[in-house]
Amino acid sequence: MAALNDAHRIVIKIGSALLVDAATGALKSDWLLSLADDVALLKARGADVVLVSSGSIALGRGVLRLPAGTLSLEQSQAAAAVGQIRLARAYEEALAPLGATTAQVLVTLEDSADRRRYLNTRATLETLLSLGVVPIVNENDTVATDEIRFGDNDRLAAQVAVTVGADHLVLLSDVDGFYSGNPKDDPSATRYDVIDAITPEIEAMAGDAGTGLSKGGMKTKVMAAKTATGAGCDMTITLGSRMAPLTALAGGAAATLFTARTDPKAARKHWISSMKPRGAVVVDAGAVAALKSGKSLLPAGLAEVRGSFQRGDPVEIHGTDGSHLGAGLSRYSAAEARAIQGKRSDEIEAILGYPGRAALIHRDDMAL
C-alpha cells in the first residue's frame, strides 16, 4: 500500500484479541515478535511509530484468575494495574533487541479535552518521537471510570493520531476492511478498497456499535476515520491476526483506505485559527522576522501581553505596528508571560522558580 509506504508518522492500533489468548489469558508472543519486526522496518526507513495498544485488562485478568464474564469496575481496574506492567514489559522485550526504545504513555479522555493537558501530552509524545522512542499508548484503565473513558481504542487511536500530527493511522482488526454488509452473513457483501468521503450511506453500512462484525466494530472505526481524515490523517483498516501484518499491508494485503481531506499541518493550523482568542501578544520586529521564517515565538521577542489567559489558551499575535500576524496556543499564562517578557529562555527558571519551556508559542501550535 503506497499510503503506508509513504507515511512519515504512523499510529498503529492493536486490540486485546490480537495480543492475548482469550482462553488462557497468555500473551501471543510469536505474533508480538512479528509486529516488532514490522515496527523496526518502519523505523529503519525513517518513520515515527506510535502504538496504541489494548491488552492490560486481558493480561491482568489471567494473572489474577478473575472469573469469566463481565468484570466490575474495581476488578477491571485491578486487572489493568497488574496487566499494564506486563504489557509494557512485553513490548520492551520484543522491541529492545531490534534497537528500539519504548515508553509507556497512559491517558484518559480528560487529557485531550483539557487544552493544557492536551499540550502536555502532545509535547511529551513529540519529545519521545524526536528521540527515536516508540511510545506505547493505552487508556489508563487503572483510574479511568466510565465518565472519563474514551470507550474504545479505535477512538483513542484516532485522537492520538490527531495529537501527534500523524499522516497514517492503521487499525489492526478482525476483518480485512470495510464491507457493504457482514461478509459472514451476506455472500454479496463487498469490500471497499478506498473510501474518499464518509457519506451517510457509508455510516449506515457501519450500523450500530456492538451488534456484530460488519456493525459492532465498524461503527467505532468509521467514527475514528472521521476524526483522523478530518485532521489530515489517512486511515487503514486491515486484518491484524496474520503474522507481520504491517509488512503484509505494505505488500498489498487486503484493506480499506480512508483518505485524508487535507494534510495534518494544514488541518491543525485551521483548527487553531478557528478558535476564539483569550488574549493577545505583541511581538517586536525581530520576532516578526523569526516567525515569518518558521521559528517559534520566544519570550525575548515579547513587547506586550494583553488580556488574561491560561496555559493552552489561544491568543492572537500582533506586531508593534498593529498588524495581525496570526494566532497560537500559549505555553504560559498571561501572568507568566508578563513575568518573562523580553527575557532569554535561560532566564525563565530563575524568574518563575521552575524550569519552563523555551518557546512561548511553539511553531507547531501557531497559525500565521
Salt bridges, closest charged atoms under 4 A:
ASP48 OD2 - ARG9 NH2 2.90
GLU110 OE1 - ARG117 NH1 3.27
ASP111 OD1 - ARG117 NE 2.97
GLU126 OE2 - ARG9 NH1 2.93
GLU139 OE1 - ARG149 NH2 3.83
ASP141 OD1 - ARG149 NH1 2.50
ASP154 OD1 - LYS13 NZ 3.17
ASP154 OD2 - LYS221 NZ 3.17
ASP176 OD2 - ARG191 NH1 3.88
ASP193 OD1 - ARG191 NH2 3.18
GLU203 OE1 - LYS226 NZ 3.43
GLU304 OE2 - ARG306 NE 3.22
ASP313 OD1 - ARG115 NH2 3.19
ASP313 OD1 - ARG278 NH1 3.89
GLU316 OE1 - HIS318 NE2 3.08
GLU316 OE2 - HIS324 NE2 3.93
ASP346 OD1 - ARG344 NE 3.07
GLU347 OE1 - ARG344 NH1 3.87
ASP364 OD2 - HIS362 ND1 3.68
ASP365 OD1 - ARG122 NE 3.53
ASP365 OD1 - ARG268 NH2 2.27
ASP365 OD2 - ARG331 NH2 3.48
